């Protein structure tokens, strides 16, 4: 669940690109969106970038991105691309270079002798 090496770097770059794309989407529609949506998107971008509870926040990001799309008129093809990337993150997980890997990653289990 927490691949290291090149796959981990790939997941880190995927998380980064989704966080940056979500921030760019918010910036582009900042006039027509309420402040709570903007704040939620910024918080969501930071958690995705750090890799904290990634599958949960990526699924929440899908819902938030749909709300942004609905509020702004929804005529951009970039919305579909970012949504597919968020779905990929939700299904693949955060990778080894994340807070999730630090909190829930591989552990050495030492069993006491019987």
Secondary structure as GFF3:
##gff-version 3
##sequence-region A 1 114
A	DSSP	alpha_helix	5	28	.	.	.	ID=ss1
A	DSSP	alpha_helix	35	50	.	.	.	ID=ss2
A	DSSP	alpha_helix	54	72	.	.	.	ID=ss3
A	DSSP	alpha_helix	78	92	.	.	.	ID=ss4
A	DSSP	alpha_helix	99	104	.	.	.	ID=ss5
###
